[in-house]
Amino acid sequence: MPDSEQWKNKPSEGRSANHFELAFTESEFLIDFGQLYDETSEPLIHTRIVMTPRSAKTLARMMQEIVEQFEGTVGPIR
């Protein structure tokens, strides 16, 4: 996992997401990221990531590891 200094040197566009939609086909996993402002409106989807099943599994493992690191440092996520 890169440290904070490595993140500062990578050009990127940050987007906030509080809404996620997941799907798969035989050969791809799809993740839509978006914003949901209230429960009565439609979410605004701003980014779709398409990846192979192997990449999706790698991402799932990495997410689990970073959540465990976070909880070990900051405390449990409710």
Secondary structure, 3 states (H helix, E strand, C coil): CCCHHHHHCCCCCCCCCCEEEEEECCCCEEEEEEECCCCCCCCEEEEEEEECHHHHHHHHHHHHHHHHHHHHHCCCCC
